[in-house]
């Protein structure tokens, strides 16, 4: 059985999307926020119990990172420029 997680989450009213926010950036609805918070709490408890330490990474990155990971083609199609698209992306 093959299901699209995005469609399931929308149908279950866990997330919503907005073209204004951007593709791939879910808006967590109340039920989805509860599930997300519970999963984050569980993951944190497991991490602490097993001696893991948390880190935070930036939500944005340079083009080079996406090129190295092989994701630039996908990111480029969905890219929203902070300058309104006036700059050439290198």
GUROPA-692873 format. One line per field, with one value per residue (C-alpha): x, y, z; residue number from 1; residue in one letter. Coordinates in steps of 0.5 Angstrom, whole numbers, plus 2048, in hexadecimal, padded with zeros to 3 digits. Example, Ala and Ser with C-alpha at 12.3 -4.5 7.8 and 13.67 -1.06 7.14 Angstrom:
% GUROPA-692873
px = (819,81B);
py = (7F7,7FE);
pz = (810,80E);
seza = (1,2);
kero = (A,S);
END
This chain:
% GUROPA-692873
px = (800,803,800,803,804,803,7FC,7FA,7FD,7F8,7F2,7F3,7F4,7FB,7FE,7FC,800,801,804,805,809,80D,80D,80F,80E,808,803,802,7FB,7F9,7F8,7FF,802,800,803,809,80A,809,80E,813,812,813,819,81C,81B,81F,824,825,825,82A,82F,82E,82F,82A,82D,829,82B,829,822,825,82C,830,82F,835,832,82D,831,836,830,82D,826,828,823,81D,81F,820,819,816,81B,818,81D,81D,81F,818,81C,821,827,82A,82B,832);
py = (800,807,80D,814,817,81E,81C,818,81D,822,81E,81C,824,823,828,82E,831,838,83A,841,83D,838,831,82C,831,82E,832,82D,82D,82C,824,824,829,824,81E,822,824,81D,81A,820,81E,817,818,81D,818,812,816,819,811,80F,814,818,820,824,829,82E,830,836,835,838,836,838,835,831,82D,82B,82A,825,821,821,825,82B,82A,829,82F,833,832,834,839,840,845,84A,850,84E,84B,850,84D,847,841,83E);
pz = (800,7FE,801,801,808,806,803,809,80E,80B,80B,812,813,816,811,80C,807,804,7FE,801,806,801,7FF,804,80A,80E,812,818,81A,821,821,81D,822,827,824,822,829,82C,827,828,830,82F,82B,830,835,832,830,837,839,834,835,82F,82F,82A,825,821,81A,815,811,80B,808,802,7FB,7FC,801,7FD,7F7,7FB,7FD,7F6,7F8,7F5,7EF,7F3,7F8,7F2,7EF,7F6,7F7,7FA,7FA,800,7FB,7F7,7F1,7EF,7F0,7EC,7F1,7F0);
seza = (1,2,3,4,5,6,7,8,9,10,11,12,13,14,15,16,17,18,19,20,21,22,23,24,25,26,27,28,29,30,31,32,33,34,35,36,37,38,39,40,41,42,43,44,45,46,47,48,49,50,51,52,53,54,55,56,57,58,59,60,61,62,63,64,65,66,67,68,69,70,71,72,73,74,75,76,77,78,79,80,81,82,83,84,85,86,87,88,89,90);
kero = (X,X,X,X,X,X,X,X,X,X,X,X,X,X,X,X,X,X,X,X,X,X,X,X,X,X,X,X,X,X,X,X,X,X,X,X,X,X,X,X,X,X,X,X,X,X,X,X,X,X,X,X,X,X,X,X,X,X,X,X,X,X,X,X,X,X,X,X,X,X,X,X,X,X,X,X,X,X,X,X,X,X,X,X,X,X,X,X,X,X);
END
